[in-house]
Amino acid sequence: MNLEFIESGQVLTIRLKGELDHHSADESRVLIDEKVNKGKFNKIVIDFRNLDFIDSSGIGFVIGRYKVIRKQNGAIEIINASKKVKKILDMSGIGKIIEIK
């Protein structure tokens, strides 16, 4: 899993590349939470354009980032999910709490 961070004002965009699974979720979580916990962001945008696969650990990763940013009264959204990844997100019900564009 490769992560690219783009900071624009109070928005942190995270571009994910590869697979978001049990092997990569913990390391990615630590890196993102370090940035978010500094308190300067009020929105996280997760760009799934180059994400090939997501499993239940990946879903947990996304929900965890939702909880972290909500503690700061912030928001989160997912953009550019492939049809395959979007189907998994839809089945998980994550779209009920996180906007998927």
Secondary structure by P-SEA (a helix, b strand, c coil): cbbbbbbcccbbbbbbccccccccaaaaaaaaaaaaacccccbbbbbccccccccaaaaaaaaaaaaaaaaacbbbbbccccaaaaaaaaaaccccccccc
